[in-house]
């Protein structure tokens, strides 16, 4: 065997060992958190710990084996970090629902985690080369728009807590916008990679985009406004337009698109504030949640979240030893506040650092890709995760108004878990390159 082959084999083994070691730590950390929640709540380990441990460990190792089979040279950190975040989320949901006598809800989320891992593996096996998706530009884009607007179809979509996000097929209820965003990112990566030179051509001293090139930006703005006004979904509208602006900025390298995007976002936010009363209420809560007249009224949820952070301090009360169930919808919108009470600000910082690892590795994949489509796809998918984490964390910490976006892999929400694992699978495939090339190497 030549020296080059030896070096190639050694280079491939190092990421595999690193990934496996990180996965073992992730599984151990997840099971430890689950055990500590049971000890904190009942003074004993959960009765189903053995079954839970076997299933969680087996499913996690199964995903890693698929990576070793179909994406040997993939980034070693993405999958273990995702497993750890998913395990911490399940542990906290178990703790929250057990105290309310609804363990079945936590079990339901565990099933969705298994479905997410299965979709992760299936995506890696089906998408052998990320550039395959570049051949279906408009088909994928049309499918993405259909999924985004599906909840407004009469008799199919329905409203929960003021937002029309869900569709009901009788045997299945889910949020189609979670998958619609993934398809829209794939469409944008393909579309922008084909037209980046035309869009990058600016006029004037500041390189402003030409009027005829503003069509895609205005179309994305109009679509996000439609989602906002018809579905009353602030989070989906923000993510859709934000991802588009970032991808156009990256594709063209012109900050003028970023400035125009911010201006259009401000105009759209003002229109939404005028048209939708519940957005006005969220702004009032943002400014006045801790006012005496609002603490037990419209600002109760946000105020309780702040009280949870204050109770946790720097190191927290300990898993299972806090009182986060005082917060309404704590498992979905305010699960970060539950971690803040029981793990303290240090624990919250640790969770945010895990997301920072995902975002940093995703952007690194985009930088290392040689093809424009792969670069834009990696950046777009990473931006989806980054914007979700920022909007929900900033909302809970009262930096911006609440948007109702789930915390990826951690919050209650089966559709969000599955969609995030699909995003991670695409990032893993992007980092590993084409499957057929890897299989032909000695």
TORKOL-4160 file (C-alpha; in steps of 0.2 Angstrom, whole numbers, padded with zeros to 4 digits, m for minus):
442
<pt num="1" X="0000" Y="0000" Z="0000"/>
<pt num="2" X="0007" Y="0017" Z="m0004"/>
<pt num="3" X="0011" Y="0031" Z="0008"/>
<pt num="4" X="m0004" Y="0041" Z="0001"/>
<pt num="5" X="m0016" Y="0027" Z="0004"/>
<pt num="6" X="m0010" Y="0025" Z="0022"/>
<pt num="7" X="m0012" Y="0044" Z="0025"/>
<pt num="8" X="m0029" Y="0044" Z="0017"/>
<pt num="9" X="m0034" Y="0029" Z="0028"/>
<pt num="10" X="m0028" Y="0037" Z="0044"/>
<pt num="11" X="m0036" Y="0053" Z="0040"/>
<pt num="12" X="m0053" Y="0044" Z="0038"/>
<pt num="13" X="m0050" Y="0035" Z="0054"/>
<pt num="14" X="m0047" Y="0050" Z="0065"/>
<pt num="15" X="m0065" Y="0058" Z="0062"/>
<pt num="16" X="m0073" Y="0041" Z="0064"/>
<pt num="17" X="m0065" Y="0039" Z="0081"/>
<pt num="18" X="m0069" Y="0057" Z="0086"/>
<pt num="19" X="m0087" Y="0055" Z="0081"/>
<pt num="20" X="m0089" Y="0039" Z="0090"/>
<pt num="21" X="m0081" Y="0046" Z="0106"/>
<pt num="22" X="m0092" Y="0061" Z="0105"/>
<pt num="23" X="m0107" Y="0050" Z="0102"/>
<pt num="24" X="m0103" Y="0040" Z="0118"/>
<pt num="25" X="m0102" Y="0056" Z="0128"/>
<pt num="26" X="m0118" Y="0062" Z="0121"/>
<pt num="27" X="m0128" Y="0046" Z="0125"/>
<pt num="28" X="m0120" Y="0046" Z="0142"/>
<pt num="29" X="m0125" Y="0064" Z="0146"/>
<pt num="30" X="m0143" Y="0061" Z="0139"/>
<pt num="31" X="m0145" Y="0046" Z="0150"/>
<pt num="32" X="m0138" Y="0055" Z="0165"/>
<pt num="33" X="m0150" Y="0069" Z="0163"/>
<pt num="34" X="m0164" Y="0057" Z="0162"/>
<pt num="35" X="m0159" Y="0048" Z="0178"/>
<pt num="36" X="m0156" Y="0064" Z="0188"/>
<pt num="37" X="m0174" Y="0070" Z="0183"/>
<pt num="38" X="m0181" Y="0055" Z="0191"/>
<pt num="39" X="m0170" Y="0056" Z="0206"/>
<pt num="40" X="m0175" Y="0075" Z="0208"/>
<pt num="41" X="m0194" Y="0072" Z="0206"/>
<pt num="42" X="m0196" Y="0055" Z="0215"/>
<pt num="43" X="m0180" Y="0051" Z="0224"/>
<pt num="44" X="m0177" Y="0036" Z="0213"/>
<pt num="45" X="m0171" Y="0032" Z="0196"/>
<pt num="46" X="m0185" Y="0031" Z="0183"/>
<pt num="47" X="m0193" Y="0014" Z="0182"/>
<pt num="48" X="m0191" Y="0013" Z="0163"/>
<pt num="49" X="m0173" Y="0018" Z="0163"/>
<pt num="50" X="m0166" Y="0002" Z="0157"/>
<pt num="51" X="m0179" Y="0001" Z="0142"/>
<pt num="52" X="m0176" Y="0019" Z="0138"/>
<pt num="53" X="m0157" Y="0017" Z="0139"/>
<pt num="54" X="m0157" Y="0002" Z="0127"/>
<pt num="55" X="m0169" Y="0010" Z="0114"/>
<pt num="56" X="m0160" Y="0028" Z="0115"/>
<pt num="57" X="m0143" Y="0020" Z="0114"/>
<pt num="58" X="m0148" Y="0008" Z="0100"/>
<pt num="59" X="m0156" Y="0021" Z="0090"/>
<pt num="60" X="m0141" Y="0033" Z="0092"/>
<pt num="61" X="m0129" Y="0020" Z="0087"/>
<pt num="62" X="m0140" Y="0015" Z="0072"/>
<pt num="63" X="m0138" Y="0033" Z="0065"/>
<pt num="64" X="m0120" Y="0033" Z="0068"/>
<pt num="65" X="m0118" Y="0016" Z="0059"/>
<pt num="66" X="m0128" Y="0023" Z="0044"/>
<pt num="67" X="m0115" Y="0038" Z="0044"/>
<pt num="68" X="m0101" Y="0026" Z="0044"/>
<pt num="69" X="m0109" Y="0016" Z="0029"/>
<pt num="70" X="m0115" Y="0030" Z="0018"/>
<pt num="71" X="m0104" Y="0046" Z="0023"/>
<pt num="72" X="m0088" Y="0040" Z="0031"/>
<pt num="73" X="m0079" Y="0056" Z="0029"/>
<pt num="74" X="m0093" Y="0067" Z="0037"/>
<pt num="75" X="m0091" Y="0080" Z="0050"/>
<pt num="76" X="m0089" Y="0070" Z="0066"/>
<pt num="77" X="m0097" Y="0083" Z="0078"/>
<pt num="78" X="m0114" Y="0087" Z="0070"/>
<pt num="79" X="m0123" Y="0070" Z="0074"/>
<pt num="80" X="m0117" Y="0068" Z="0092"/>
<pt num="81" X="m0121" Y="0086" Z="0096"/>
<pt num="82" X="m0139" Y="0083" Z="0089"/>
<pt num="83" X="m0141" Y="0067" Z="0099"/>
<pt num="84" X="m0136" Y="0076" Z="0115"/>
<pt num="85" X="m0148" Y="0090" Z="0112"/>
<pt num="86" X="m0162" Y="0078" Z="0108"/>
<pt num="87" X="m0158" Y="0068" Z="0124"/>
<pt num="88" X="m0158" Y="0083" Z="0135"/>
<pt num="89" X="m0174" Y="0089" Z="0128"/>
<pt num="90" X="m0182" Y="0072" Z="0131"/>
<pt num="91" X="m0176" Y="0072" Z="0149"/>
<pt num="92" X="m0184" Y="0089" Z="0152"/>
<pt num="93" X="m0200" Y="0085" Z="0144"/>
<pt num="94" X="m0201" Y="0069" Z="0154"/>
<pt num="95" X="m0198" Y="0079" Z="0170"/>
<pt num="96" X="m0212" Y="0092" Z="0165"/>
<pt num="97" X="m0225" Y="0080" Z="0159"/>
<pt num="98" X="m0222" Y="0068" Z="0174"/>
<pt num="99" X="m0226" Y="0082" Z="0186"/>
<pt num="100" X="m0242" Y="0085" Z="0177"/>
<pt num="101" X="m0246" Y="0067" Z="0176"/>
<pt num="102" X="m0244" Y="0067" Z="0157"/>
<pt num="103" X="m0230" Y="0055" Z="0154"/>
<pt num="104" X="m0239" Y="0049" Z="0138"/>
<pt num="105" X="m0234" Y="0066" Z="0130"/>
<pt num="106" X="m0216" Y="0063" Z="0134"/>
<pt num="107" X="m0217" Y="0046" Z="0127"/>
<pt num="108" X="m0225" Y="0053" Z="0111"/>
<pt num="109" X="m0210" Y="0065" Z="0109"/>
<pt num="110" X="m0198" Y="0050" Z="0111"/>
<pt num="111" X="m0207" Y="0041" Z="0097"/>
<pt num="112" X="m0205" Y="0057" Z="0086"/>
<pt num="113" X="m0186" Y="0057" Z="0090"/>
<pt num="114" X="m0185" Y="0039" Z="0084"/>
<pt num="115" X="m0194" Y="0045" Z="0068"/>
<pt num="116" X="m0182" Y="0059" Z="0066"/>
<pt num="117" X="m0167" Y="0047" Z="0067"/>
<pt num="118" X="m0175" Y="0036" Z="0055"/>
<pt num="119" X="m0178" Y="0051" Z="0043"/>
<pt num="120" X="m0160" Y="0056" Z="0046"/>
<pt num="121" X="m0154" Y="0039" Z="0040"/>
<pt num="122" X="m0166" Y="0038" Z="0026"/>
<pt num="123" X="m0160" Y="0055" Z="0019"/>
<pt num="124" X="m0142" Y="0050" Z="0020"/>
<pt num="125" X="m0146" Y="0034" Z="0010"/>
<pt num="126" X="m0157" Y="0042" Z="m0003"/>
<pt num="127" X="m0147" Y="0058" Z="m0006"/>
<pt num="128" X="m0131" Y="0050" Z="m0012"/>
<pt num="129" X="m0124" Y="0067" Z="m0019"/>
<pt num="130" X="m0131" Y="0084" Z="m0013"/>
<pt num="131" X="m0130" Y="0090" Z="m0031"/>
<pt num="132" X="m0144" Y="0078" Z="m0036"/>
<pt num="133" X="m0156" Y="0091" Z="m0028"/>
<pt num="134" X="m0149" Y="0104" Z="m0040"/>
<pt num="135" X="m0158" Y="0096" Z="m0055"/>
<pt num="136" X="m0176" Y="0099" Z="m0047"/>
<pt num="137" X="m0175" Y="0117" Z="m0044"/>
<pt num="138" X="m0193" Y="0123" Z="m0048"/>
<pt num="139" X="m0202" Y="0106" Z="m0043"/>
<pt num="140" X="m0194" Y="0108" Z="m0026"/>
<pt num="141" X="m0198" Y="0126" Z="m0025"/>
<pt num="142" X="m0216" Y="0123" Z="m0029"/>
<pt num="143" X="m0218" Y="0109" Z="m0017"/>
<pt num="144" X="m0210" Y="0121" Z="m0003"/>
<pt num="145" X="m0223" Y="0135" Z="m0007"/>
<pt num="146" X="m0237" Y="0122" Z="m0006"/>
<pt num="147" X="m0232" Y="0116" Z="0011"/>
<pt num="148" X="m0230" Y="0134" Z="0017"/>
<pt num="149" X="m0247" Y="0139" Z="0012"/>
<pt num="150" X="m0256" Y="0122" Z="0015"/>
<pt num="151" X="m0263" Y="0127" Z="0032"/>
<pt num="152" X="m0274" Y="0140" Z="0024"/>
<pt num="153" X="m0284" Y="0127" Z="0014"/>
<pt num="154" X="m0301" Y="0127" Z="0022"/>
<pt num="155" X="m0306" Y="0110" Z="0030"/>
<pt num="156" X="m0287" Y="0105" Z="0031"/>
<pt num="157" X="m0278" Y="0118" Z="0041"/>
<pt num="158" X="m0283" Y="0123" Z="0059"/>
<pt num="159" X="m0278" Y="0136" Z="0071"/>
<pt num="160" X="m0270" Y="0134" Z="0088"/>
<pt num="161" X="m0266" Y="0149" Z="0100"/>
<pt num="162" X="m0270" Y="0162" Z="0087"/>
<pt num="163" X="m0259" Y="0154" Z="0073"/>
<pt num="164" X="m0265" Y="0143" Z="0059"/>
<pt num="165" X="m0250" Y="0132" Z="0057"/>
<pt num="166" X="m0257" Y="0114" Z="0058"/>
<pt num="167" X="m0265" Y="0103" Z="0045"/>
<pt num="168" X="m0276" Y="0088" Z="0049"/>
<pt num="169" X="m0277" Y="0073" Z="0037"/>
<pt num="170" X="m0287" Y="0063" Z="0050"/>
<pt num="171" X="m0273" Y="0050" Z="0053"/>
<pt num="172" X="m0259" Y="0063" Z="0054"/>
<pt num="173" X="m0257" Y="0080" Z="0061"/>
<pt num="174" X="m0242" Y="0090" Z="0058"/>
<pt num="175" X="m0234" Y="0108" Z="0054"/>
<pt num="176" X="m0230" Y="0107" Z="0035"/>
<pt num="177" X="m0220" Y="0124" Z="0036"/>
<pt num="178" X="m0206" Y="0115" Z="0045"/>
<pt num="179" X="m0203" Y="0104" Z="0029"/>
<pt num="180" X="m0208" Y="0118" Z="0018"/>
<pt num="181" X="m0193" Y="0129" Z="0024"/>
<pt num="182" X="m0181" Y="0115" Z="0020"/>
<pt num="183" X="m0187" Y="0114" Z="0002"/>
<pt num="184" X="m0187" Y="0133" Z="0000"/>
<pt num="185" X="m0169" Y="0133" Z="0005"/>
<pt num="186" X="m0165" Y="0119" Z="m0007"/>
<pt num="187" X="m0174" Y="0129" Z="m0021"/>
<pt num="188" X="m0165" Y="0146" Z="m0016"/>
<pt num="189" X="m0148" Y="0137" Z="m0016"/>
<pt num="190" X="m0151" Y="0131" Z="m0034"/>
<pt num="191" X="m0159" Y="0147" Z="m0040"/>
<pt num="192" X="m0146" Y="0158" Z="m0033"/>
<pt num="193" X="m0131" Y="0147" Z="m0039"/>
<pt num="194" X="m0138" Y="0149" Z="m0057"/>
<pt num="195" X="m0141" Y="0168" Z="m0056"/>
<pt num="196" X="m0128" Y="0174" Z="m0044"/>
<pt num="197" X="m0118" Y="0184" Z="m0057"/>
<pt num="198" X="m0133" Y="0193" Z="m0063"/>
<pt num="199" X="m0139" Y="0197" Z="m0046"/>
<pt num="200" X="m0122" Y="0203" Z="m0041"/>
<pt num="201" X="m0121" Y="0216" Z="m0054"/>
<pt num="202" X="m0124" Y="0232" Z="m0046"/>
<pt num="203" X="m0126" Y="0250" Z="m0051"/>
<pt num="204" X="m0120" Y="0267" Z="m0044"/>
<pt num="205" X="m0106" Y="0270" Z="m0031"/>
<pt num="206" X="m0114" Y="0259" Z="m0018"/>
<pt num="207" X="m0117" Y="0244" Z="m0030"/>
<pt num="208" X="m0136" Y="0245" Z="m0027"/>
<pt num="209" X="m0145" Y="0231" Z="m0036"/>
<pt num="210" X="m0154" Y="0234" Z="m0052"/>
<pt num="211" X="m0173" Y="0237" Z="m0052"/>
<pt num="212" X="m0175" Y="0221" Z="m0063"/>
<pt num="213" X="m0165" Y="0211" Z="m0050"/>
<pt num="214" X="m0176" Y="0216" Z="m0036"/>
<pt num="215" X="m0190" Y="0203" Z="m0041"/>
<pt num="216" X="m0184" Y="0188" Z="m0031"/>
<pt num="217" X="m0182" Y="0199" Z="m0016"/>
<pt num="218" X="m0199" Y="0207" Z="m0017"/>
<pt num="219" X="m0207" Y="0189" Z="m0021"/>
<pt num="220" X="m0199" Y="0182" Z="m0005"/>
<pt num="221" X="m0205" Y="0197" Z="0005"/>
<pt num="222" X="m0223" Y="0195" Z="m0002"/>
<pt num="223" X="m0223" Y="0177" Z="0002"/>
<pt num="224" X="m0217" Y="0180" Z="0020"/>
<pt num="225" X="m0231" Y="0193" Z="0022"/>
<pt num="226" X="m0244" Y="0181" Z="0015"/>
<pt num="227" X="m0238" Y="0168" Z="0028"/>
<pt num="228" X="m0239" Y="0182" Z="0042"/>
<pt num="229" X="m0256" Y="0188" Z="0037"/>
<pt num="230" X="m0265" Y="0172" Z="0032"/>
<pt num="231" X="m0258" Y="0160" Z="0044"/>
<pt num="232" X="m0253" Y="0173" Z="0058"/>
<pt num="233" X="m0237" Y="0164" Z="0060"/>
<pt num="234" X="m0224" Y="0177" Z="0065"/>
<pt num="235" X="m0210" Y="0164" Z="0067"/>
<pt num="236" X="m0212" Y="0156" Z="0050"/>
<pt num="237" X="m0213" Y="0173" Z="0041"/>
<pt num="238" X="m0197" Y="0179" Z="0050"/>
<pt num="239" X="m0187" Y="0163" Z="0046"/>
<pt num="240" X="m0193" Y="0163" Z="0028"/>
<pt num="241" X="m0188" Y="0180" Z="0024"/>
<pt num="242" X="m0172" Y="0180" Z="0035"/>
<pt num="243" X="m0165" Y="0165" Z="0027"/>
<pt num="244" X="m0168" Y="0172" Z="0009"/>
<pt num="245" X="m0160" Y="0188" Z="0013"/>
<pt num="246" X="m0144" Y="0179" Z="0021"/>
<pt num="247" X="m0143" Y="0168" Z="0006"/>
<pt num="248" X="m0144" Y="0182" Z="m0007"/>
<pt num="249" X="m0131" Y="0191" Z="0003"/>
<pt num="250" X="m0119" Y="0176" Z="0003"/>
<pt num="251" X="m0123" Y="0173" Z="m0015"/>
<pt num="252" X="m0119" Y="0190" Z="m0022"/>
<pt num="253" X="m0107" Y="0197" Z="m0009"/>
<pt num="254" X="m0116" Y="0214" Z="m0009"/>
<pt num="255" X="m0122" Y="0221" Z="0007"/>
<pt num="256" X="m0135" Y="0232" Z="m0002"/>
<pt num="257" X="m0146" Y="0217" Z="m0002"/>
<pt num="258" X="m0144" Y="0215" Z="0017"/>
<pt num="259" X="m0148" Y="0233" Z="0019"/>
<pt num="260" X="m0164" Y="0232" Z="0008"/>
<pt num="261" X="m0169" Y="0216" Z="0017"/>
<pt num="262" X="m0168" Y="0224" Z="0034"/>
<pt num="263" X="m0179" Y="0239" Z="0027"/>
<pt num="264" X="m0192" Y="0227" Z="0020"/>
<pt num="265" X="m0192" Y="0217" Z="0036"/>
<pt num="266" X="m0195" Y="0233" Z="0046"/>
<pt num="267" X="m0210" Y="0238" Z="0034"/>
<pt num="268" X="m0217" Y="0220" Z="0035"/>
<pt num="269" X="m0216" Y="0220" Z="0054"/>
<pt num="270" X="m0225" Y="0237" Z="0054"/>
<pt num="271" X="m0239" Y="0230" Z="0042"/>
<pt num="272" X="m0241" Y="0215" Z="0053"/>
<pt num="273" X="m0242" Y="0225" Z="0069"/>
<pt num="274" X="m0256" Y="0236" Z="0061"/>
<pt num="275" X="m0265" Y="0221" Z="0054"/>
<pt num="276" X="m0264" Y="0208" Z="0068"/>
<pt num="277" X="m0270" Y="0212" Z="0086"/>
<pt num="278" X="m0260" Y="0197" Z="0094"/>
<pt num="279" X="m0244" Y="0205" Z="0087"/>
<pt num="280" X="m0248" Y="0221" Z="0096"/>
<pt num="281" X="m0251" Y="0211" Z="0112"/>
<pt num="282" X="m0234" Y="0203" Z="0110"/>
<pt num="283" X="m0226" Y="0220" Z="0109"/>
<pt num="284" X="m0235" Y="0226" Z="0124"/>
<pt num="285" X="m0230" Y="0210" Z="0134"/>
<pt num="286" X="m0212" Y="0213" Z="0128"/>
<pt num="287" X="m0211" Y="0230" Z="0135"/>
<pt num="288" X="m0223" Y="0228" Z="0150"/>
<pt num="289" X="m0223" Y="0210" Z="0156"/>
<pt num="290" X="m0216" Y="0214" Z="0173"/>
<pt num="291" X="m0228" Y="0229" Z="0176"/>
<pt num="292" X="m0239" Y="0225" Z="0192"/>
<pt num="293" X="m0255" Y="0225" Z="0182"/>
<pt num="294" X="m0248" Y="0213" Z="0169"/>
<pt num="295" X="m0238" Y="0200" Z="0180"/>
<pt num="296" X="m0254" Y="0190" Z="0183"/>
<pt num="297" X="m0262" Y="0195" Z="0166"/>
<pt num="298" X="m0256" Y="0196" Z="0149"/>
<pt num="299" X="m0238" Y="0195" Z="0154"/>
<pt num="300" X="m0239" Y="0180" Z="0166"/>
<pt num="301" X="m0230" Y="0168" Z="0154"/>
<pt num="302" X="m0215" Y="0179" Z="0151"/>
<pt num="303" X="m0215" Y="0185" Z="0170"/>
<pt num="304" X="m0214" Y="0167" Z="0176"/>
<pt num="305" X="m0200" Y="0163" Z="0164"/>
<pt num="306" X="m0190" Y="0177" Z="0171"/>
<pt num="307" X="m0194" Y="0172" Z="0189"/>
<pt num="308" X="m0188" Y="0154" Z="0184"/>
<pt num="309" X="m0171" Y="0162" Z="0178"/>
<pt num="310" X="m0170" Y="0171" Z="0194"/>
<pt num="311" X="m0173" Y="0156" Z="0204"/>
<pt num="312" X="m0160" Y="0146" Z="0195"/>
<pt num="313" X="m0146" Y="0159" Z="0197"/>
<pt num="314" X="m0129" Y="0154" Z="0190"/>
<pt num="315" X="m0129" Y="0135" Z="0194"/>
<pt num="316" X="m0148" Y="0131" Z="0195"/>
<pt num="317" X="m0158" Y="0121" Z="0208"/>
<pt num="318" X="m0154" Y="0104" Z="0201"/>
<pt num="319" X="m0163" Y="0093" Z="0188"/>
<pt num="320" X="m0180" Y="0089" Z="0194"/>
<pt num="321" X="m0179" Y="0101" Z="0209"/>
<pt num="322" X="m0186" Y="0117" Z="0202"/>
<pt num="323" X="m0204" Y="0123" Z="0198"/>
<pt num="324" X="m0204" Y="0126" Z="0180"/>
<pt num="325" X="m0222" Y="0120" Z="0178"/>
<pt num="326" X="m0228" Y="0137" Z="0184"/>
<pt num="327" X="m0224" Y="0143" Z="0166"/>
<pt num="328" X="m0238" Y="0141" Z="0153"/>
<pt num="329" X="m0233" Y="0131" Z="0138"/>
<pt num="330" X="m0216" Y="0128" Z="0146"/>
<pt num="331" X="m0212" Y="0112" Z="0136"/>
<pt num="332" X="m0214" Y="0121" Z="0119"/>
<pt num="333" X="m0211" Y="0140" Z="0120"/>
<pt num="334" X="m0201" Y="0141" Z="0137"/>
<pt num="335" X="m0191" Y="0125" Z="0139"/>
<pt num="336" X="m0176" Y="0136" Z="0139"/>
<pt num="337" X="m0182" Y="0144" Z="0155"/>
<pt num="338" X="m0185" Y="0127" Z="0163"/>
<pt num="339" X="m0167" Y="0123" Z="0160"/>
<pt num="340" X="m0162" Y="0140" Z="0166"/>
<pt num="341" X="m0171" Y="0136" Z="0183"/>
<pt num="342" X="m0164" Y="0119" Z="0185"/>
<pt num="343" X="m0147" Y="0121" Z="0177"/>
<pt num="344" X="m0144" Y="0140" Z="0180"/>
<pt num="345" X="m0137" Y="0152" Z="0168"/>
<pt num="346" X="m0121" Y="0141" Z="0166"/>
<pt num="347" X="m0132" Y="0127" Z="0160"/>
<pt num="348" X="m0141" Y="0138" Z="0148"/>
<pt num="349" X="m0125" Y="0144" Z="0141"/>
<pt num="350" X="m0119" Y="0126" Z="0139"/>
<pt num="351" X="m0135" Y="0122" Z="0128"/>
<pt num="352" X="m0132" Y="0138" Z="0118"/>
<pt num="353" X="m0114" Y="0133" Z="0115"/>
<pt num="354" X="m0120" Y="0116" Z="0108"/>
<pt num="355" X="m0130" Y="0126" Z="0096"/>
<pt num="356" X="m0115" Y="0137" Z="0092"/>
<pt num="357" X="m0106" Y="0121" Z="0088"/>
<pt num="358" X="m0119" Y="0115" Z="0076"/>
<pt num="359" X="m0120" Y="0133" Z="0068"/>
<pt num="360" X="m0101" Y="0134" Z="0067"/>
<pt num="361" X="m0099" Y="0117" Z="0059"/>
<pt num="362" X="m0113" Y="0120" Z="0047"/>
<pt num="363" X="m0105" Y="0137" Z="0041"/>
<pt num="364" X="m0088" Y="0128" Z="0040"/>
<pt num="365" X="m0096" Y="0115" Z="0028"/>
<pt num="366" X="m0102" Y="0129" Z="0017"/>
<pt num="367" X="m0085" Y="0137" Z="0017"/>
<pt num="368" X="m0076" Y="0121" Z="0012"/>
<pt num="369" X="m0088" Y="0116" Z="m0002"/>
<pt num="370" X="m0081" Y="0120" Z="m0019"/>
<pt num="371" X="m0098" Y="0121" Z="m0029"/>
<pt num="372" X="m0109" Y="0136" Z="m0027"/>
<pt num="373" X="m0125" Y="0126" Z="m0024"/>
<pt num="374" X="m0117" Y="0116" Z="m0010"/>
<pt num="375" X="m0110" Y="0132" Z="m0002"/>
<pt num="376" X="m0127" Y="0141" Z="m0002"/>
<pt num="377" X="m0137" Y="0125" Z="0003"/>
<pt num="378" X="m0125" Y="0123" Z="0018"/>
<pt num="379" X="m0127" Y="0141" Z="0023"/>
<pt num="380" X="m0145" Y="0141" Z="0021"/>
<pt num="381" X="m0149" Y="0126" Z="0031"/>
<pt num="382" X="m0137" Y="0132" Z="0045"/>
<pt num="383" X="m0146" Y="0149" Z="0045"/>
<pt num="384" X="m0163" Y="0140" Z="0047"/>
<pt num="385" X="m0156" Y="0132" Z="0064"/>
<pt num="386" X="m0147" Y="0148" Z="0069"/>
<pt num="387" X="m0162" Y="0160" Z="0066"/>
<pt num="388" X="m0174" Y="0147" Z="0076"/>
<pt num="389" X="m0162" Y="0147" Z="0091"/>
<pt num="390" X="m0160" Y="0166" Z="0091"/>
<pt num="391" X="m0178" Y="0170" Z="0089"/>
<pt num="392" X="m0184" Y="0158" Z="0103"/>
<pt num="393" X="m0169" Y="0162" Z="0115"/>
<pt num="394" X="m0170" Y="0180" Z="0112"/>
<pt num="395" X="m0189" Y="0180" Z="0115"/>
<pt num="396" X="m0188" Y="0170" Z="0131"/>
<pt num="397" X="m0174" Y="0182" Z="0137"/>
<pt num="398" X="m0185" Y="0197" Z="0132"/>
<pt num="399" X="m0173" Y="0204" Z="0119"/>
<pt num="400" X="m0186" Y="0203" Z="0106"/>
<pt num="401" X="m0205" Y="0199" Z="0106"/>
<pt num="402" X="m0210" Y="0181" Z="0107"/>
<pt num="403" X="m0212" Y="0172" Z="0091"/>
<pt num="404" X="m0218" Y="0155" Z="0096"/>
<pt num="405" X="m0203" Y="0146" Z="0086"/>
<pt num="406" X="m0198" Y="0129" Z="0094"/>
<pt num="407" X="m0181" Y="0127" Z="0100"/>
<pt num="408" X="m0173" Y="0114" Z="0088"/>
<pt num="409" X="m0172" Y="0096" Z="0094"/>
<pt num="410" X="m0176" Y="0101" Z="0112"/>
<pt num="411" X="m0194" Y="0109" Z="0113"/>
<pt num="412" X="m0210" Y="0100" Z="0112"/>
<pt num="413" X="m0214" Y="0097" Z="0093"/>
<pt num="414" X="m0213" Y="0081" Z="0083"/>
<pt num="415" X="m0213" Y="0089" Z="0066"/>
<pt num="416" X="m0199" Y="0101" Z="0071"/>
<pt num="417" X="m0188" Y="0087" Z="0077"/>
<pt num="418" X="m0190" Y="0077" Z="0061"/>
<pt num="419" X="m0187" Y="0092" Z="0050"/>
<pt num="420" X="m0171" Y="0097" Z="0060"/>
<pt num="421" X="m0164" Y="0079" Z="0058"/>
<pt num="422" X="m0167" Y="0080" Z="0039"/>
<pt num="423" X="m0157" Y="0097" Z="0039"/>
<pt num="424" X="m0143" Y="0088" Z="0049"/>
<pt num="425" X="m0143" Y="0074" Z="0036"/>
<pt num="426" X="m0141" Y="0086" Z="0022"/>
<pt num="427" X="m0127" Y="0095" Z="0031"/>
<pt num="428" X="m0119" Y="0078" Z="0035"/>
<pt num="429" X="m0120" Y="0073" Z="0016"/>
<pt num="430" X="m0113" Y="0090" Z="0011"/>
<pt num="431" X="m0098" Y="0088" Z="0023"/>
<pt num="432" X="m0095" Y="0070" Z="0017"/>
<pt num="433" X="m0096" Y="0073" Z="m0002"/>
<pt num="434" X="m0104" Y="0060" Z="m0014"/>
<pt num="435" X="m0107" Y="0043" Z="m0008"/>
<pt num="436" X="m0101" Y="0034" Z="m0024"/>
<pt num="437" X="m0084" Y="0042" Z="m0023"/>
<pt num="438" X="m0081" Y="0037" Z="m0005"/>
<pt num="439" X="m0086" Y="0019" Z="m0008"/>
<pt num="440" X="m0073" Y="0018" Z="m0023"/>
<pt num="441" X="m0059" Y="0024" Z="m0012"/>
<pt num="442" X="m0047" Y="0009" Z="m0006"/>
